[in-house]
């Protein structure tokens, strides 16, 4: 066997190269134009379209990869990127993510990988505590909020069918009692995807108010229109308004009708982590399951979805798999009983690092800073002639309509300027630019630079 130093040597040069290139990229994030400079086909040309007959030096591959790909990167880490609810990357979380790749642990059985399992479990426990969820809640780390919705709704499907006397683990859902699923009319389409994969079909859309919040009176009426097993999907953080459903009234109505309540809270659930915004999601802790994404608000690198279920038995029943070569944990709940995958990286470790670096006060300050930036953007936009902010800016979303302007063309002008990026959308019958504030670096100076860029775009 080769000496250990020889094994390490073959990694040293390419990793040092990657660290240097990554540092160069991060150093330029704040000033670099945000939109990509090259398209997919150009990048393919630069990468080389044909698989080489012979291999290449690892360091040369890393250098060539960066040179070819960087022109095609969108600077999503920019403090003036508002295109989608994406977030940035915090230093401790990014560094921990590098460690996760170097450690190369398959985090499936807690006794097989105790080091990273411990960090993941603590991260899940801390996140649930910050969000005010019940003490019984068990969390798992998924690829993103869409998969978190899928896992939570699988637990919901199992639980409501079990109450109806049907064993879905044995018989599946063919022939099972029909499950009614109700959701607000402005729920996120990731919920639809999760329901479709689970064989539950599209939910019944329940009327929402002018901020996209489900109306309790409409929910009550919809619940009364049927019986049998049911799931109600509520939302923390509408992608246009940032508003959250009225949880106290909605959960009480849903539970009164015997349903399971799931909350899609990809970014809005983090309002619970700050005393200043906690009122926006009052009562959310009374639900049965939750989905969120640490990448969006906590600024943890991908993958950072979090699924949380108040009844661990329902989650384990829906997710557990058994094989002779997979010994069960002597204590606790294995990762493989919390999420879909067996082969998976220790994706919860960067969330541990982010929470450890911030602490409870730091997470609250992060949330408050995002809200302050959104409020500043809204105030500045309202002061521009012909600009109307359509939503009540209560969290991190700002939707602006521009009287008489082609919004898509305006977005292209803003992209070309390079300083800020906002994404066109359509809401409340109007074409809008949506500013999603999700980056820890979006401070007052970033807001002012953004407003100046919008003014230039309007003049152009």
N, C-alpha and C positions, 0 to 999 in steps of 0.2 A: 504493500500500500504506500502511496506517495506521502511524504511528510505533510503535516497540516498546513505549513507555511506555503507549500506549492499550491494547495487547493485554494487558499485565500488569494494568492498572487494573481490567478487568472480573473478574479473579480475586481481587483483593485483599480486597474486603469479604466475599465469601462464605467465603474461606479463613480470614480473621481470625475470623469468626463461628464457623466449625467448630472452630478451635483453642480459642476460649474455651469452647465447649460441651463439647468433649472434655476440656479441663482441669477443668471443673466436675464432669464425670462421674467422672474419675479421682480427684479430690480426695475424693469421697464414697464411694469403693469400700469402704474399711475399715469404715465405720459403717452403710452403707445396708442395710436388710433385703434378704435375698438373693433370695427368691422374687418373681416378677413380680406387679405389682398389677393388671394388665389383661390380658385374653385377646385372642385374634386378632381376634374380631369387634369388640370395643371399639376396638382400635387401628385397624382399617379405618374405623370411623366417624370417628375423630379425624383420620385421614389424608385422608378424603374419598373416597367410593366412586366418584364419577363423574369421568371424565377431563375437566378443564376445557376449555372451548372456546377460551380464550385463555391465553397463557403468563403466568408470574409472575416477579417479581424473584428472582434467584438467592439473594440473602441471605435474603429472606423464606421461600423454599422450605426452606433449611437450618434456619432457626429453627423453622418449623412442623414439619418432619420430626422434629427432636429432641424437641419438646414432645409430639408424638403418640406416638412410638416408645418413649421412655424408660420410661413406666409399664409397658410390656410386656417390658422387658429383665430377664433373670435376671442377677444380679451374679456372673457366673462368674469374674471376676477377684478376688473376695473371698478373703482368706487362710483363710477358714473355709468355703469351698465344696469339698465332697468328693463331689459327685453322680456325676461320671464322671471318667475320666482325661483331664483337659482342660488344665490349666496356666493360667498367666496371661500377662501381657505385660511384658517387661523394657523399661526406658526407651530404651536405644539401639536395640533391635530395633523398637520401635514408631515411633520417629522415622525410622528408616531406611525403614520401610514407607510412611510419608507421602512420603518422597522418591521411592520407587519409583513411586507413583501420579503424582507431579508430573513425573517424568522421562518416564513413559509410553513405555518402551522395549519393543518386542516382542523378547523374548530367545529367538530361534530359531536364528540363525546367529551364530557367535562373531565373525566379521569384520564383521558388520553392526552389532552392538551391543557393541563391545569393552570398554567401561567396565563395564557390568553383568555381562557374561560373565566378566570377570576376577574380580570379587567373588564370583560364584556358584561358579566353579571352585575358588577358594581355600577357600570355605566347605565345599564337598564334600570337598576334600583334607584340611582340618583336622578335619572330623567323622570321616572314615575313620581318620585318625591317632589321634584321641582314643579311638575305639572299638577300636583295635588291629587293624584289618583289613589284609589283605595289601597290599603296596606297589603291586601291579598294579591294585587296585580302582578302578573308575570310578563316580562318584556322579552322580545327577541329582535335581532337586527337583520333586516332584509336589504335587497338591492335598492329599494326606494319606496316611496309612499304607495305606489300602485301595487307592489307586491305585499306591502303591509296591509293594504285594504283587502287583498285577496286572502291572506292568511286569517285575518280577523273575521272575515265573512264566512270562511270555511268553518271556523269555530262556531259562529252564529248559526250556520245551516245545521250543523250537528246538534246543537243545543235545542233549537226549536223543533226539529224533527223528533228528537228523543222525548221531548215533552208531549208530542203528539202520538207517541207509541211506535215510532218507526226507527229501525236500526239502519242508518245510512252507511255505517262502517261495513256492515255485512251485505246489504242489498243495494247500495248506491241510492240514486234518487229516482230511477225509473220505477214508476208505480207508487212513489211516495206521495203523501198529501202535498198538495200544491202550497208553496210558500209565497205569500204576498210580500213584496218588498216596496216600501214607500220611501221617497226621497224628495227633498225640495227641488223645485223646478230649475234652480240654478246650481244643482250639484255638479261636481267635477266629473268629466267623462271617465276618469280612472275607476270610479265606482262601477260604471257600466261595464267596463272591460272585466273587472273582477267578477261581477255577477254573471257575465256571459261565460267565462271560463268555468264557473261553478254550476252552470246549467240552470241558472235561475232567471235568465232573461232580463229584459229591461224593467226598471222599477216604475211604479206609478208616480208621475210627477205631481207633487203637491204645490199649490200656489205659493208664491213668494212675494214679499213686499218690494218696494222700489230700491232697496239695497241688496236684494237677493236673499234675504232671510226667510226661512220657512214660516208660514203663518200658522200659529197654533189652532186657530179656528178651522182653517182648511185641513190641517192634520187630523183634528178631531172628527171632522166630517168624513175624511177618507178612511180612517180607521173603522168607522161605523158601517162602512159599505160592505164589509166582509167579515169572515171569521176564520179560524184555523191558524196554523203557524204563520208568524209574520216577523219581518225585520224592518226597522226604521233606520234609515241612514241620515244622520245629521251632519252639519258642516261647521268647522271652525276655520274661518277665513275664506270668504268668497274671493275668487281670483280677480274680480274687477273692483269690488268695493272694499274688500278686507273685512267686511262685517261677518259676524258669527250668528248662527241660529240662536233663538231664545231657548237655551237648554233647560232652564228650570221648568218652564211650562211644557215644553215639548217632551222631555223625558218623562215627566209625570203622566202625561196623556198616553204616551206609548207604553209605559210599564203598566198603566191601568188597564190597557187592552191586552196585556200579556205578551208583548213583543220584546225582542232583543233590540237594544239600541246600540248602533255603531256610529262612531264619530270619525269622519275624514278630516283630519286636522293637519294637513301637510305642512303648512306654515303657521296658520292661525292658532293652533293649540299652544304655541309658545307664549301667547299672551298671558297664560296662567303663571308663567315664571316671574312676572314682575308685579309688584303691588300696585303700580300705576295703571296696569292694563287688565288685571285679573278679573275685574268686573265685566269685561267684554265676553268672558266665557263662563260666567257664574252658572253653576249647576252641571258643568260638563263632566265632573267627576262622578256623577250619578249614572252615567252610561255603562254599558257592559264591555265595550271594546273601543280601541282608539288606534288611529294610524297617524304617524307624523314622519318628518324627514329632518334629521339633524343637519343635512347639508344646506337646507334653505335658510334657516334662521340662525342656527348655531355655528354655521360656517365650517363644517367638517367636510373633508374631501369625500367624493363618491366612493363606495356605496354606503349610505347612512340612513336607510329607512328604519323606522322603529314601529313594531306592532306591540300593542299592550292589551291584555285581556284580564278582566277582573277575576274570572273563574278559571284557574289554571287547568282544571279537569277538562273543560271544554276545548281548550287550546291543545292540550296533549292528545286528547282523543282524536282530534281532527288531523294532527300533524305526525303523530308517532309512527315509526316504522320499525319492524323487528326482523332480525336475521341472526343466525347462529354466530356469525363473526362480529356482531355488534353488541358487546356486553352492555347491559344497562348500568347507569350510574349507581354507585353504592348509596349515594344520597343526592338530593337536589334533582333538578330537571335538566336533562341533556339539551344542548343546542338543537339537536336533530328532532327534538320533541316540541320545539318552539317555532321553527320556520320550515321552508320547503326543502332546502338543499341538504345533501350529505357533504359533497365536496364544496367547500366554501373557505374563503380567507377569513381571518379574524377581524371582520369588518367593524366590530363594536369597539375595538381598542382606540382608534382615533377619537371616538366620542368620549371615552374615558379621559383621554388626554385633554380634550377641549374643556370638559367640565372641571377637571382638576386644576387647569390653568386659570379658569375664570372664577370658580367658586360661585356660591349662590348670589352674592352681590354683583359679580361680574356678568352673570347671565342676565340678571335684571337690567343692568346698565346697557348691555348689548341690545336687548329688546327696546328699551326706552330710547336709545340712540337711533334705531331704525325708524321708530314712530316720529321722533323729532325731525328727522330728515324728510320723511314723507310730508309732514305738516309744513315744513319750510318750502318744499317744492310746490305744494298746493297753494300756499299764500303767494308765492312768486308768480305762478301761472295765472292766478285770478287777477293779478294786476296788469296783465297784458291785454291789449284791445282785441276783442273778438275771441277770447279764450274763456271757456266755461269748464269748471271742474264739476263733474256730474255726481260724484259720490261724496258721502259724508266721510271725511278722512279720519277714521278712528284708529286705524292700525298702519299698515305699511303699503297700501295701494293707493294710487292716484290715477283717475281716469279723466282725461281732458279732451273736450271737443273744441274744434277750431272752426268758427263760423265761416262758411263759404270757401273753405280750403280743402284741397284733395289731401286727405290725411296720409294715404300711402305715399304720395309724392313728397309730402313734408317729412315723413320718416326717412325717405331715401336721402333727402338733403341733409338731414341730421346725421345719418350714417356717414355721408361723404365728408362732413365737417370733422368727424373723428373723435370729438370730445365726449359725446354722450350718445347713448343708444336707448331708444324706447320702441316698443313694439306696437304696431297697429292692431286694433281689435274692433269689435262691434258690440255695443252694449246699450240697452234701453233705446233701441231704434236709432242710434247715432254711431257714426264712425269716430273712433277715438284713438288717441295715443295713450297707452297704459304704461305708467311708471311703477315698476315693482321694486321697492327698496328692500334689499336683502343682504347687502354687503356691509360688514363691520367697518369698512373704511369710508362709508358714505357720511361725511361730516358736513359742517356748514360751508366749508370752502368747496367741497364737491357739489353741493347744492347750488352755490352761486355760479360755479363754472357751467353747470347744467343749464341753468336759467339763461345765462348769456348765450349758450349754444342754441337754445330754442329761439331766442330773439333774433339771432343771425339767420336761422332757418326761416323764420317768418318774414324777414326782410328780403330773403332771396326768392 
